[in-house]
Amino acid sequence: MKIQGDTMNKMVKIALGATLLLTLGATTVSASPAKGQKLYTKKLKSACGMTGAVVAGKHTQDEWTEINDAGKLADEIKTICPNVKDKALKSKYLPHYFDFFKEYGSDSGNVPSC
């Protein structure tokens, strides 16, 4: 019976290890305010003609959430920055922009460095 117990312990440890790796992998793929700030600086700042703090400060954190949840983030960026090209608003960038704008919304008290 001791052999079966050792095998079971090894299987549980392997399963837990795999779960941990998958969890860590998923979090590194998720959006982040820092990635959004880098993307804003690279893709939007010159077209917007204003800093990220000014753009993020156009709405509160809750307003940014409502805009994003309604699927209108790209439209709102175009409204604030009419010169932005569509290629800067690819769907893969939007979660990062959202995290950036929400992190630095007008009611956040946070100020980005861009």
MIKERO-678365 format. One record per residue: residue number from 1; x, y, z of N, C-alpha, C, O in turn; residue in three letters. Coordinates in nm, 3 decimals, m for minus. Example, Ala and Ser with C-alpha at 12.3 -4.5 7.8 and 13.67 -1.06 7.14 Angstrom:
2
+------+---------+---------+---------+---------+---------+---------+---------+---------+---------+---------+---------+---------+------+
| resi |    n_c1 |    n_c2 |    n_c3 |   ca_c1 |   ca_c2 |   ca_c3 |    c_c1 |    c_c2 |    c_c3 |    o_c1 |    o_c2 |    o_c3 | resn |
+------+---------+---------+---------+---------+---------+---------+---------+---------+---------+---------+---------+---------+------+
|    1 |   1.319 |  m0.569 |   0.780 |   1.230 |  m0.450 |   0.780 |   1.320 |  m0.330 |   0.780 |   1.424 |  m0.332 |   0.846 |  ALA |
|    2 |   1.285 |  m0.225 |   0.708 |   1.367 |  m0.106 |   0.714 |   1.290 |   0.003 |   0.787 |   1.341 |   0.114 |   0.804 |  SER |
+------+---------+---------+---------+---------+---------+---------+---------+---------+---------+---------+---------+---------+------+
% end
This chain:
114
+------+---------+---------+---------+---------+---------+---------+---------+---------+---------+---------+---------+---------+------+
| resi |    n_c1 |    n_c2 |    n_c3 |   ca_c1 |   ca_c2 |   ca_c3 |    c_c1 |    c_c2 |    c_c3 |    o_c1 |    o_c2 |    o_c3 | resn |
+------+---------+---------+---------+---------+---------+---------+---------+---------+---------+---------+---------+---------+------+
|    1 |   0.081 |  m0.120 |   0.000 |   0.000 |   0.000 |   0.000 |   0.085 |   0.125 |   0.000 |   0.040 |   0.230 |  m0.047 |  MET |
|    2 |   0.205 |   0.118 |   0.051 |   0.294 |   0.234 |   0.057 |   0.329 |   0.282 |  m0.084 |   0.342 |   0.403 |  m0.107 |  LYS |
|    3 |   0.345 |   0.191 |  m0.176 |   0.381 |   0.226 |  m0.313 |   0.268 |   0.305 |  m0.379 |   0.295 |   0.404 |  m0.447 |  ILE |
|    4 |   0.145 |   0.265 |  m0.360 |   0.033 |   0.337 |  m0.417 |   0.023 |   0.478 |  m0.360 |  m0.007 |   0.572 |  m0.433 |  GLN |
|    5 |   0.047 |   0.493 |  m0.231 |   0.043 |   0.625 |  m0.167 |   0.148 |   0.718 |  m0.225 |   0.120 |   0.835 |  m0.249 |  GLY |
|    6 |   0.269 |   0.668 |  m0.247 |   0.376 |   0.750 |  m0.305 |   0.341 |   0.792 |  m0.447 |   0.365 |   0.906 |  m0.486 |  ASP |
|    7 |   0.284 |   0.701 |  m0.523 |   0.242 |   0.732 |  m0.659 |   0.134 |   0.839 |  m0.659 |   0.136 |   0.930 |  m0.742 |  THR |
|    8 |   0.040 |   0.828 |  m0.567 |  m0.068 |   0.925 |  m0.557 |  m0.013 |   1.062 |  m0.520 |  m0.056 |   1.164 |  m0.576 |  MET |
|    9 |   0.080 |   1.066 |  m0.426 |   0.141 |   1.194 |  m0.387 |   0.212 |   1.259 |  m0.505 |   0.201 |   1.381 |  m0.525 |  ASN |
|   10 |   0.283 |   1.181 |  m0.583 |   0.352 |   1.235 |  m0.700 |   0.252 |   1.290 |  m0.803 |   0.275 |   1.395 |  m0.862 |  LYS |
|   11 |   0.143 |   1.218 |  m0.822 |   0.043 |   1.263 |  m0.919 |  m0.022 |   1.393 |  m0.872 |  m0.047 |   1.483 |  m0.953 |  MET |
|   12 |  m0.050 |   1.404 |  m0.744 |  m0.110 |   1.526 |  m0.690 |  m0.013 |   1.643 |  m0.706 |  m0.053 |   1.752 |  m0.744 |  VAL |
|   13 |   0.115 |   1.619 |  m0.676 |   0.215 |   1.725 |  m0.689 |   0.230 |   1.770 |  m0.835 |   0.243 |   1.890 |  m0.862 |  LYS |
|   14 |   0.227 |   1.677 |  m0.925 |   0.237 |   1.711 |  m1.068 |   0.115 |   1.793 |  m1.111 |   0.128 |   1.892 |  m1.182 |  ILE |
|   15 |  m0.004 |   1.751 |  m1.066 |  m0.126 |   1.824 |  m1.102 |  m0.123 |   1.965 |  m1.045 |  m0.160 |   2.061 |  m1.114 |  ALA |
|   16 |  m0.081 |   1.979 |  m0.921 |  m0.073 |   2.112 |  m0.860 |   0.031 |   2.200 |  m0.930 |   0.009 |   2.319 |  m0.950 |  LEU |
|   17 |   0.143 |   2.140 |  m0.965 |   0.246 |   2.214 |  m1.038 |   0.198 |   2.262 |  m1.174 |   0.225 |   2.375 |  m1.214 |  GLY |
|   18 |   0.127 |   2.174 |  m1.243 |   0.073 |   2.212 |  m1.374 |  m0.029 |   2.325 |  m1.361 |  m0.031 |   2.417 |  m1.442 |  ALA |
|   19 |  m0.113 |   2.316 |  m1.258 |  m0.212 |   2.421 |  m1.234 |  m0.143 |   2.554 |  m1.205 |  m0.184 |   2.658 |  m1.257 |  THR |
|   20 |  m0.040 |   2.551 |  m1.125 |   0.036 |   2.673 |  m1.094 |   0.097 |   2.733 |  m1.220 |   0.090 |   2.854 |  m1.240 |  LEU |
|   21 |   0.157 |   2.651 |  m1.303 |   0.217 |   2.700 |  m1.427 |   0.112 |   2.761 |  m1.520 |   0.136 |   2.866 |  m1.579 |  LEU |
|   22 |  m0.002 |   2.697 |  m1.532 |  m0.108 |   2.751 |  m1.616 |  m0.160 |   2.883 |  m1.562 |  m0.189 |   2.975 |  m1.639 |  LEU |
|   23 |  m0.172 |   2.894 |  m1.432 |  m0.219 |   3.018 |  m1.370 |  m0.119 |   3.130 |  m1.393 |  m0.159 |   3.241 |  m1.430 |  THR |
|   24 |   0.007 |   3.104 |  m1.373 |   0.109 |   3.207 |  m1.395 |   0.116 |   3.246 |  m1.542 |   0.133 |   3.364 |  m1.574 |  LEU |
|   25 |   0.103 |   3.149 |  m1.630 |   0.104 |   3.178 |  m1.773 |  m0.012 |   3.265 |  m1.814 |   0.003 |   3.354 |  m1.898 |  GLY |
|   26 |  m0.128 |   3.242 |  m1.756 |  m0.247 |   3.320 |  m1.790 |  m0.233 |   3.464 |  m1.743 |  m0.280 |   3.556 |  m1.810 |  ALA |
|   27 |  m0.170 |   3.485 |  m1.629 |  m0.159 |   3.622 |  m1.578 |  m0.057 |   3.702 |  m1.657 |  m0.072 |   3.824 |  m1.666 |  THR |
|   28 |   0.043 |   3.640 |  m1.714 |   0.139 |   3.716 |  m1.792 |   0.081 |   3.759 |  m1.926 |   0.130 |   3.853 |  m1.987 |  THR |
|   29 |  m0.022 |   3.690 |  m1.972 |  m0.085 |   3.723 |  m2.099 |  m0.191 |   3.832 |  m2.081 |  m0.227 |   3.901 |  m2.177 |  VAL |
|   30 |  m0.240 |   3.849 |  m1.961 |  m0.348 |   3.945 |  m1.937 |  m0.300 |   4.088 |  m1.956 |  m0.180 |   4.116 |  m1.954 |  SER |
|   31 |  m0.395 |   4.176 |  m1.973 |  m0.365 |   4.318 |  m1.994 |  m0.310 |   4.381 |  m1.867 |  m0.327 |   4.328 |  m1.757 |  ALA |
|   32 |  m0.243 |   4.495 |  m1.884 |  m0.189 |   4.565 |  m1.768 |  m0.179 |   4.714 |  m1.799 |  m0.162 |   4.753 |  m1.915 |  SER |
|   33 |  m0.189 |   4.797 |  m1.695 |  m0.173 |   4.941 |  m1.716 |  m0.036 |   4.977 |  m1.773 |  m0.025 |   5.068 |  m1.856 |  PRO |
|   34 |   0.069 |   4.907 |  m1.731 |   0.204 |   4.938 |  m1.781 |   0.214 |   4.910 |  m1.931 |   0.270 |   4.990 |  m2.006 |  ALA |
|   35 |   0.159 |   4.798 |  m1.974 |   0.159 |   4.765 |  m2.118 |   0.074 |   4.868 |  m2.194 |   0.110 |   4.911 |  m2.303 |  LYS |
|   36 |  m0.039 |   4.906 |  m2.134 |  m0.125 |   5.007 |  m2.197 |  m0.055 |   5.141 |  m2.211 |  m0.071 |   5.210 |  m2.311 |  GLY |
|   37 |   0.023 |   5.176 |  m2.111 |   0.097 |   5.303 |  m2.116 |   0.200 |   5.299 |  m2.228 |   0.216 |   5.396 |  m2.302 |  GLN |
|   38 |   0.271 |   5.187 |  m2.239 |   0.370 |   5.174 |  m2.348 |   0.302 |   5.182 |  m2.484 |   0.350 |   5.250 |  m2.575 |  LYS |
|   39 |   0.190 |   5.112 |  m2.498 |   0.117 |   5.116 |  m2.625 |   0.064 |   5.255 |  m2.654 |   0.070 |   5.302 |  m2.767 |  LEU |
|   40 |   0.011 |   5.322 |  m2.551 |  m0.039 |   5.458 |  m2.571 |   0.074 |   5.547 |  m2.623 |   0.057 |   5.619 |  m2.721 |  TYR |
|   41 |   0.189 |   5.541 |  m2.559 |   0.302 |   5.624 |  m2.599 |   0.345 |   5.594 |  m2.742 |   0.376 |   5.685 |  m2.819 |  THR |
|   42 |   0.345 |   5.467 |  m2.777 |   0.392 |   5.426 |  m2.910 |   0.287 |   5.446 |  m3.019 |   0.321 |   5.491 |  m3.129 |  LYS |
|   43 |   0.162 |   5.414 |  m2.991 |   0.060 |   5.409 |  m3.097 |  m0.035 |   5.529 |  m3.100 |  m0.088 |   5.561 |  m3.207 |  LYS |
|   44 |  m0.059 |   5.595 |  m2.986 |  m0.164 |   5.696 |  m2.981 |  m0.116 |   5.838 |  m2.950 |  m0.177 |   5.935 |  m2.996 |  LEU |
|   45 |  m0.010 |   5.852 |  m2.875 |   0.027 |   5.983 |  m2.820 |   0.044 |   6.091 |  m2.928 |  m0.010 |   6.200 |  m2.914 |  LYS |
|   46 |   0.116 |   6.060 |  m3.033 |   0.139 |   6.163 |  m3.135 |   0.009 |   6.198 |  m3.208 |  m0.014 |   6.314 |  m3.240 |  SER |
|   47 |  m0.074 |   6.098 |  m3.235 |  m0.201 |   6.123 |  m3.303 |  m0.298 |   6.199 |  m3.214 |  m0.378 |   6.280 |  m3.262 |  ALA |
|   48 |  m0.292 |   6.174 |  m3.085 |  m0.381 |   6.243 |  m2.991 |  m0.332 |   6.385 |  m2.962 |  m0.412 |   6.476 |  m2.940 |  CYS |
|   49 |  m0.203 |   6.403 |  m2.964 |  m0.148 |   6.536 |  m2.935 |  m0.161 |   6.575 |  m2.789 |  m0.157 |   6.693 |  m2.755 |  GLY |
|   50 |  m0.177 |   6.476 |  m2.702 |  m0.185 |   6.503 |  m2.558 |  m0.128 |   6.385 |  m2.481 |  m0.116 |   6.274 |  m2.534 |  MET |
|   51 |  m0.094 |   6.411 |  m2.357 |  m0.036 |   6.305 |  m2.276 |  m0.141 |   6.200 |  m2.241 |  m0.262 |   6.223 |  m2.254 |  THR |
|   52 |  m0.093 |   6.087 |  m2.197 |  m0.183 |   5.981 |  m2.152 |  m0.265 |   6.024 |  m2.031 |  m0.379 |   5.982 |  m2.015 |  GLY |
|   53 |  m0.207 |   6.108 |  m1.946 |  m0.279 |   6.158 |  m1.828 |  m0.401 |   6.238 |  m1.869 |  m0.507 |   6.227 |  m1.807 |  ALA |
|   54 |  m0.387 |   6.319 |  m1.972 |  m0.498 |   6.401 |  m2.019 |  m0.609 |   6.312 |  m2.077 |  m0.727 |   6.332 |  m2.047 |  VAL |
|   55 |  m0.571 |   6.216 |  m2.159 |  m0.670 |   6.127 |  m2.220 |  m0.739 |   6.043 |  m2.113 |  m0.862 |   6.034 |  m2.111 |  VAL |
|   56 |  m0.663 |   5.982 |  m2.025 |  m0.722 |   5.899 |  m1.919 |  m0.811 |   5.983 |  m1.828 |  m0.911 |   5.933 |  m1.776 |  ALA |
|   57 |  m0.775 |   6.109 |  m1.808 |  m0.851 |   6.198 |  m1.721 |  m0.981 |   6.248 |  m1.782 |  m1.055 |   6.322 |  m1.716 |  GLY |
|   58 |  m1.010 |   6.210 |  m1.904 |  m1.136 |   6.250 |  m1.967 |  m1.257 |   6.181 |  m1.902 |  m1.369 |   6.229 |  m1.914 |  LYS |
|   59 |  m1.232 |   6.070 |  m1.833 |  m1.340 |   5.994 |  m1.770 |  m1.295 |   5.942 |  m1.634 |  m1.176 |   5.931 |  m1.607 |  HIS |
|   60 |  m1.392 |   5.912 |  m1.550 |  m1.363 |   5.846 |  m1.423 |  m1.335 |   5.698 |  m1.450 |  m1.356 |   5.649 |  m1.561 |  THR |
|   61 |  m1.288 |   5.629 |  m1.348 |  m1.262 |   5.486 |  m1.363 |  m1.391 |   5.410 |  m1.397 |  m1.390 |   5.321 |  m1.482 |  GLN |
|   62 |  m1.499 |   5.445 |  m1.332 |  m1.628 |   5.378 |  m1.361 |  m1.675 |   5.407 |  m1.503 |  m1.730 |   5.320 |  m1.569 |  ASP |
|   63 |  m1.655 |   5.530 |  m1.549 |  m1.695 |   5.564 |  m1.685 |  m1.614 |   5.484 |  m1.787 |  m1.669 |   5.436 |  m1.886 |  GLU |
|   64 |  m1.483 |   5.470 |  m1.762 |  m1.400 |   5.389 |  m1.852 |  m1.451 |   5.245 |  m1.854 |  m1.455 |   5.182 |  m1.960 |  TRP |
|   65 |  m1.489 |   5.194 |  m1.737 |  m1.541 |   5.057 |  m1.730 |  m1.670 |   5.045 |  m1.810 |  m1.688 |   4.948 |  m1.884 |  THR |
|   66 |  m1.760 |   5.140 |  m1.797 |  m1.886 |   5.137 |  m1.871 |  m1.861 |   5.143 |  m2.022 |  m1.923 |   5.069 |  m2.098 |  GLU |
|   67 |  m1.771 |   5.229 |  m2.064 |  m1.737 |   5.241 |  m2.207 |  m1.681 |   5.109 |  m2.259 |  m1.721 |   5.061 |  m2.365 |  ILE |
|   68 |  m1.590 |   5.051 |  m2.183 |  m1.528 |   4.925 |  m2.224 |  m1.631 |   4.812 |  m2.227 |  m1.636 |   4.735 |  m2.323 |  ASN |
|   69 |  m1.712 |   4.802 |  m2.123 |  m1.812 |   4.695 |  m2.116 |  m1.915 |   4.705 |  m2.229 |  m1.969 |   4.604 |  m2.272 |  ASP |
|   70 |  m1.940 |   4.826 |  m2.275 |  m2.034 |   4.847 |  m2.386 |  m1.969 |   4.821 |  m2.522 |  m2.036 |   4.829 |  m2.626 |  ALA |
|   71 |  m1.839 |   4.791 |  m2.522 |  m1.769 |   4.766 |  m2.647 |  m1.741 |   4.892 |  m2.727 |  m1.725 |   4.886 |  m2.849 |  GLY |
|   72 |  m1.736 |   5.007 |  m2.659 |  m1.721 |   5.136 |  m2.726 |  m1.585 |   5.202 |  m2.703 |  m1.569 |   5.321 |  m2.730 |  LYS |
|   73 |  m1.487 |   5.126 |  m2.654 |  m1.357 |   5.186 |  m2.622 |  m1.290 |   5.245 |  m2.746 |  m1.241 |   5.358 |  m2.742 |  LEU |
|   74 |  m1.286 |   5.171 |  m2.854 |  m1.223 |   5.221 |  m2.977 |  m1.295 |   5.348 |  m3.026 |  m1.231 |   5.443 |  m3.069 |  ALA |
|   75 |  m1.428 |   5.347 |  m3.018 |  m1.504 |   5.465 |  m3.060 |  m1.472 |   5.586 |  m2.972 |  m1.459 |   5.698 |  m3.023 |  ASP |
|   76 |  m1.458 |   5.564 |  m2.843 |  m1.429 |   5.673 |  m2.751 |  m1.288 |   5.729 |  m2.774 |  m1.266 |   5.850 |  m2.767 |  GLU |
|   77 |  m1.194 |   5.640 |  m2.802 |  m1.058 |   5.686 |  m2.833 |  m1.062 |   5.772 |  m2.959 |  m0.997 |   5.876 |  m2.965 |  ILE |
|   78 |  m1.138 |   5.728 |  m3.060 |  m1.152 |   5.806 |  m3.184 |  m1.218 |   5.941 |  m3.158 |  m1.182 |   6.041 |  m3.221 |  LYS |
|   79 |  m1.313 |   5.945 |  m3.065 |  m1.381 |   6.071 |  m3.031 |  m1.282 |   6.168 |  m2.966 |  m1.279 |   6.287 |  m2.999 |  THR |
|   80 |  m1.203 |   6.116 |  m2.873 |  m1.105 |   6.200 |  m2.802 |  m0.990 |   6.237 |  m2.894 |  m0.939 |   6.349 |  m2.890 |  ILE |
|   81 |  m0.949 |   6.143 |  m2.977 |  m0.833 |   6.161 |  m3.066 |  m0.874 |   6.129 |  m3.209 |  m0.849 |   6.018 |  m3.257 |  CYS |
|   82 |  m0.936 |   6.224 |  m3.278 |  m0.987 |   6.194 |  m3.413 |  m0.881 |   6.156 |  m3.516 |  m0.914 |   6.095 |  m3.618 |  PRO |
|   83 |  m0.755 |   6.190 |  m3.493 |  m0.650 |   6.160 |  m3.590 |  m0.591 |   6.020 |  m3.576 |  m0.502 |   5.983 |  m3.652 |  ASN |
|   84 |  m0.639 |   5.942 |  m3.480 |  m0.586 |   5.808 |  m3.457 |  m0.623 |   5.717 |  m3.574 |  m0.737 |   5.715 |  m3.620 |  VAL |
|   85 |  m0.526 |   5.643 |  m3.621 |  m0.548 |   5.548 |  m3.731 |  m0.609 |   5.419 |  m3.676 |  m0.583 |   5.381 |  m3.561 |  LYS |
|   86 |  m0.688 |   5.353 |  m3.756 |  m0.754 |   5.229 |  m3.715 |  m0.654 |   5.121 |  m3.674 |  m0.683 |   5.040 |  m3.586 |  ASP |
|   87 |  m0.537 |   5.118 |  m3.737 |  m0.440 |   5.013 |  m3.704 |  m0.387 |   5.029 |  m3.561 |  m0.336 |   4.932 |  m3.504 |  LYS |
|   88 |  m0.399 |   5.147 |  m3.503 |  m0.358 |   5.168 |  m3.363 |  m0.466 |   5.121 |  m3.267 |  m0.445 |   5.117 |  m3.146 |  ALA |
|   89 |  m0.583 |   5.086 |  m3.321 |  m0.696 |   5.044 |  m3.237 |  m0.731 |   4.896 |  m3.258 |  m0.847 |   4.857 |  m3.248 |  LEU |
|   90 |  m0.631 |   4.816 |  m3.288 |  m0.654 |   4.673 |  m3.305 |  m0.712 |   4.615 |  m3.177 |  m0.682 |   4.662 |  m3.067 |  LYS |
|   91 |  m0.795 |   4.515 |  m3.192 |  m0.863 |   4.456 |  m3.076 |  m0.764 |   4.402 |  m2.973 |  m0.794 |   4.399 |  m2.854 |  SER |
|   92 |  m0.645 |   4.359 |  m3.017 |  m0.548 |   4.306 |  m2.922 |  m0.489 |   4.417 |  m2.833 |  m0.438 |   4.387 |  m2.725 |  LYS |
|   93 |  m0.497 |   4.543 |  m2.876 |  m0.446 |   4.655 |  m2.796 |  m0.549 |   4.707 |  m2.697 |  m0.513 |   4.762 |  m2.593 |  TYR |
|   94 |  m0.677 |   4.691 |  m2.727 |  m0.783 |   4.755 |  m2.649 |  m0.784 |   4.716 |  m2.501 |  m0.805 |   4.804 |  m2.418 |  LEU |
|   95 |  m0.763 |   4.589 |  m2.464 |  m0.761 |   4.558 |  m2.320 |  m0.649 |   4.632 |  m2.246 |  m0.666 |   4.671 |  m2.130 |  PRO |
|   96 |  m0.537 |   4.652 |  m2.313 |  m0.426 |   4.723 |  m2.251 |  m0.457 |   4.873 |  m2.238 |  m0.431 |   4.934 |  m2.134 |  HIS |
|   97 |  m0.514 |   4.931 |  m2.344 |  m0.555 |   5.071 |  m2.336 |  m0.656 |   5.090 |  m2.222 |  m0.646 |   5.184 |  m2.144 |  TYR |
|   98 |  m0.753 |   4.997 |  m2.215 |  m0.854 |   5.008 |  m2.111 |  m0.790 |   5.005 |  m1.971 |  m0.821 |   5.089 |  m1.887 |  PHE |
|   99 |  m0.702 |   4.910 |  m1.948 |  m0.638 |   4.902 |  m1.815 |  m0.562 |   5.030 |  m1.784 |  m0.563 |   5.077 |  m1.670 |  ASP |
|  100 |  m0.496 |   5.085 |  m1.884 |  m0.422 |   5.211 |  m1.866 |  m0.517 |   5.326 |  m1.833 |  m0.497 |   5.399 |  m1.736 |  PHE |
|  101 |  m0.621 |   5.342 |  m1.914 |  m0.715 |   5.453 |  m1.892 |  m0.787 |   5.439 |  m1.758 |  m0.808 |   5.539 |  m1.689 |  PHE |
|  102 |  m0.825 |   5.318 |  m1.723 |  m0.893 |   5.298 |  m1.596 |  m0.799 |   5.327 |  m1.479 |  m0.838 |   5.392 |  m1.382 |  LYS |
|  103 |  m0.677 |   5.279 |  m1.486 |  m0.579 |   5.300 |  m1.379 |  m0.556 |   5.448 |  m1.352 |  m0.533 |   5.489 |  m1.238 |  GLU |
|  104 |  m0.562 |   5.528 |  m1.459 |  m0.531 |   5.671 |  m1.446 |  m0.652 |   5.760 |  m1.473 |  m0.638 |   5.876 |  m1.512 |  TYR |
|  105 |  m0.773 |   5.705 |  m1.454 |  m0.896 |   5.783 |  m1.470 |  m0.895 |   5.907 |  m1.381 |  m0.815 |   5.917 |  m1.288 |  GLY |
|  106 |  m0.985 |   5.999 |  m1.410 |  m0.985 |   6.130 |  m1.342 |  m1.001 |   6.120 |  m1.191 |  m0.958 |   6.209 |  m1.119 |  SER |
|  107 |  m1.064 |   6.014 |  m1.144 |  m1.086 |   6.001 |  m0.999 |  m0.987 |   5.905 |  m0.931 |  m1.007 |   5.870 |  m0.815 |  ASP |
|  108 |  m0.883 |   5.863 |  m1.002 |  m0.792 |   5.763 |  m0.949 |  m0.686 |   5.821 |  m0.854 |  m0.640 |   5.753 |  m0.762 |  SER |
|  109 |  m0.648 |   5.945 |  m0.878 |  m0.537 |   6.002 |  m0.801 |  m0.401 |   5.957 |  m0.851 |  m0.298 |   5.997 |  m0.796 |  GLY |
|  110 |  m0.398 |   5.876 |  m0.956 |  m0.272 |   5.828 |  m1.014 |  m0.236 |   5.914 |  m1.135 |  m0.324 |   5.961 |  m1.207 |  ASN |
|  111 |  m0.108 |   5.932 |  m1.157 |  m0.062 |   6.012 |  m1.272 |   0.042 |   5.929 |  m1.348 |   0.145 |   5.891 |  m1.291 |  VAL |
|  112 |   0.017 |   5.901 |  m1.477 |   0.115 |   5.826 |  m1.554 |   0.235 |   5.912 |  m1.592 |   0.231 |   6.034 |  m1.584 |  PRO |
|  113 |   0.341 |   5.846 |  m1.634 |   0.463 |   5.919 |  m1.667 |   0.474 |   5.950 |  m1.817 |   0.583 |   5.982 |  m1.865 |  SER |
|  114 |   0.364 |   5.940 |  m1.890 |   0.374 |   5.968 |  m2.034 |   0.289 |   6.088 |  m2.072 |   0.285 |   6.126 |  m2.189 |  CYS |
+------+---------+---------+---------+---------+---------+---------+---------+---------+---------+---------+---------+---------+------+
% end
